[in-house]
Amino acid sequence: TMTIHSEQHIVDVHVRSGVYSSDTIFDYTHGYIATRLFSRNACFIMKIKKELIPELREIGRLAFERETMKDVYSPNNVWTQFQPGSSRLGNFKDWILYGKHIEKLCTGLPLYQ
């Protein structure tokens, strides 16, 4: 499921698929995406690259198209591959940088950037 909070510039994406379940937050205000993988009990954080990640208003349109047409080709499909080297727990400075929504998602979990 996807929830778009336009006034807060936040997108919540919840994937419920057994071992592959995850929660992802796109925080356009702070410019970061955080994904919490439940099977790994970890958070992966990446900077939003505007040339690769659709804008907030575009995500809503793409989600609507996909839901109504089921087979929409879009050049804006985004695939990421995380190659974690080391992790650490977030601290006060991290949460100022990443914002309260990502803090809520990732507090107490190892962070991979």
C-alpha positions, 0 to 999 in steps of 0.5 A, a space after each residue: 500500500 502507498 500513502 502520500 502525505 502531500 502537506 508533509 512531503 512524505 510517501 509511505 510504502 508498505 509491502 506485505 509479502 511474508 519474508 520480503 515485507 518492508 516499509 519505506 519512507 520517501 522524505 522529500 523535505 529532508 531528501 532521503 529514502 529509508 527502507 526497513 526490511 523486516 527479514 533483516 531487522 535493519 534500515 537502509 537509507 539513501 539520498 534522493 537523487 532527483 534525476 532518478 527518483 520521481 517527484 512527489 506529485 509524479 509518484 501519485 500519478 504513477 501509482 494511479 496508472 499502475 493500479 488502474 492499468 496494471 501493466 504500465 511501462 514507465 521509464 521512472 521505475 526505480 531499482 536499487 541495490 544495497 551493498 552494505 559494508 558496515 552499520 551503526 545505530 542512529 544518533 541525534 545528529 542522524 535524526 536531525 539530518 534524516 527527519 522524524 519520519 525516518 527516525 520513527 521507522 529506523 530507531 533502534 535498528 542498524 543503519 546502512 547508508 
